[in-house]
Amino acid sequence: MISTAPRIGFDRFIDLRWIVAVMNVRTGAGSLDEVNAVLDAARLSVAAKKKVRTILNRLWLEPRPELQEFANRAIAIRKAKPEVDVSAFAWGMAIATYPFFGKVAEFVGRLSALQGDCSAAEVHRRMSEIYGEREGTYRMTNMVLQSQADWGAIERVEKGKRLVRLAGKSLSDQETVSWLIEAALRYQGRAMALATLQSSAVLYPFVFDQSLAYVVSKSAALELRVDGSSQQFVALQATG
């Protein structure tokens, strides 16, 4: 029987400093030698370094064709506004590129929404229901959780058994907020209700300081749609 479980892809811990290094290559503020230096400093094995480089390349240096323009816009924002929290770009590109990363984020966001924390076991259980109860699913979910902790989204306590949601990062830059909303739409693969964007589980580490209806209205990549009940939805701008 051929398994139809989705591919995982994001199978290594990714330090935010490594994201900064590869983004610096794209903005012209750094070099590949500097990327190699930060990876060497992490004392990774040859095999681990190769797998980390594969993820970093897929995120920023060699994104999939349909994500190249999306990544380029993030780089342009980063270059013009270096004060914007780099974790926003790391998060957005990760959920748009790797559905596995996005699904872990969505479950953590949902499960921690009410009380601010959740058990890691519950996240693992939910992921196993989708990706299968295999050792790889458990280990890779841990890699994503470790990365999300390093990026300032959660704290892992009780020896990693509980996940505590950290205070949301306030984002006030309109371009960055618009780009993150687009990332969520790319992850979801469908339009999202405007009223739910502020509390979208997959974007749980971030708080938006402005009217999202205004942000969407000013974006060339997004559009507002209204259904028969007059509910507003946000979708990717039709191309072609």
N, C-alpha and C positions, 0 to 999 in steps of 0.2 A: 504493500500500500504506500503510495507516494504522499508524503506529508505536504499539507497546504499551509502550514504555519508560516506567518510572515517572517522575513529575514530580520535578524537583529541589527547587524551593522555596527552600532555603537558598542564596541566590546572592550573598551579600555578606559581607565580613569584618564581624564583630560584636565590637567592643571590650567587654571585661568592664565597663568603666566605664559603658558605655551600658546594660548589663543592670542595674547597680546603680541607675542613675538611674530607669529605668522601674519597677523593683521598689519604689523609694522612693515613687513616685507611688501605688502600690497600698497600701503600708503607712501612707501619710499623712505620711511623712517628707520628701517632696519634691513638686515640681510639674511640670507639663508644660513650663512655661517653663524649668525647669532641664534637662529633657531636650533641649529645643531648643538650649539654651546649650552643652551638651557636644557636640552634633552640629555646631553652628556652629563650635566650636573645632577640630573635625577637618577643617574646610575641605572638606567634601564638596560635590560639584556638586549642583544642584537635583535632577537625576534620581537620583543616588546616594543623596541624603538621603531621597528618597521611598521608594526600595526598602528602605533600612535601617529606616525607620519601619514599613514593612509587616511586616518580620520581627519587630521589637520588639513591635508590636501583636499579632501572631499568638502570640508567646510569652507575653506578660504582660498586655497591656491589653485585647485582644479575642481570647482563645483560642477554639478551636473549641468548640461546645457540649459535646461529650463530654469535653473537657479542662478545662472551667471549674472544676468542683469540685476537680479535681486541682491546678490552679494556685492556687486559693484556699487549699488546705491548705499549700502551699509558702509563700505569703505570710504565713499565720498563724504558721508556724514561724519565718520570717525576722523577723517583728515581735516575737515572744516571745524569740527567741534570736539577736540580731544578731551574736553571736560566731561562729556557724557560717559556714564558708567559703562565700561566695556562689557560687563556681564550681560547687558541688554542685547548686544550684538551676538555674543556667544550663545545666549539662550535662543534668540530668534532664528539664528542659522541652524542650530541643533534641532529644533523642533520641525523646521521646514525640510531639513535634509534627512533626518533619521526619525521615522515614525515611532520606533521603539523608545527613543529618548522622550518624545512628546507624550507617549502613552504613560510612561512612568510619571512625568510631570503632571499629567492630567489626574492620575489617581492620587498622587500626593496632595495636589491642590484640592480635590474633592474631599478626601478623607480628613484633611486637617482644617477644613473651612470653618467648622463650628467651634471646636475647642482649641485650635491652634497646634494640635499635634495628632499623631496617629502611630500605629504600630507598623514596623517594617514588614512584619509577617503578613499583614493584610495587603500591603502593596504587592508583595511577592505572590500571594494567592491570586490576586486579580490578574497579574501579568501571566501567571501559569495558565489561567483559564483561556488566555488568548494565544500565547506562544508555546504552550505545552509544558507539562511538568517534567522538565529535564534539567540536568545540572547546569547546562549553559544558560538557560533562562534565569536561574537564580543568581549565578555569578555575574551575568551581564547587567541584571537589574541592580546589583550591588555596585557595579562600576558607574552606572548612571547616578545612583544615589550619592556615591562618594564625590562625583563631579559636581552635582548640584549643591552639595555641602561646601565644596571648595569655592563655588561661585557665589556663595553668600545667601543661598535660598533657604537652607535648613541647617539644623544642628543635629547630629546623630548622638543620642545619649543612651545610657544603660547598655553600653557595649554595642551600640548600633541597633538595639531592639526597638527604640522609639525614635521618631522623627519629629523634631520641634521646628515649627515654621517660624522663621525669623521675621522681624519687622519688614514690611514691604518697602521696596526701594522706590522712592518718588521720582517720576520722570516728568519733566516739564517741557522738554524739547519736542516740538510738534512733529518734526520729521522723524525722529526716533520712535515716537508713539505710533505714528502712521505705519512705519516699517514693521514694528512689532505686531500690530494688528494684522498686517498682511501675512506675517509669519504664521500667526494662529490660523488664518484662513487657509493658507497652504497646507498646514498640518491637518485641519479638519476636512479639507476637500469639498467644502460647501459653504454657503452663506451662513452668517451668524446673526442672531438677533442683536440689534444695537443695544438694547436694554441689558443684555447679559455680558457685554464685552468687558465692562469694568471689573466684573467678578469672574471672568473666564478662568476656569481651573488650570488650563495649560499655561496661563500667564500669571500664576499665583505669586511669584516673587515681586511683582511690580504694581505700583499705584500710579494712576494717571491723574494729573492735576488740572486737566482742562476738559472742556466739553468734547466728548468723542464724536458727537454729531458734527461739530465744527471741524475737527481734525479730519474726519472722513470727507467732508465737503471740499476741503482744500487739497486733497490728495489726488494725484493723477493716476494712482494705481488702484484706488478704491472707489466704490460707488454705493450710494444708498438706494435701496429698493423698498417699495411699499407693497404689502400683500393685500388681499381682499378685506382683511379686518383692520387695515390701516396700521398694522405693525411694521416697524422699520427694520430692515435687514441690511447688513453690510456684506458686500461681495467684492471679489476681484474685478477690476475694470475689464470689460470685454475687449479683446484685442483682435486685430485683423479687420 
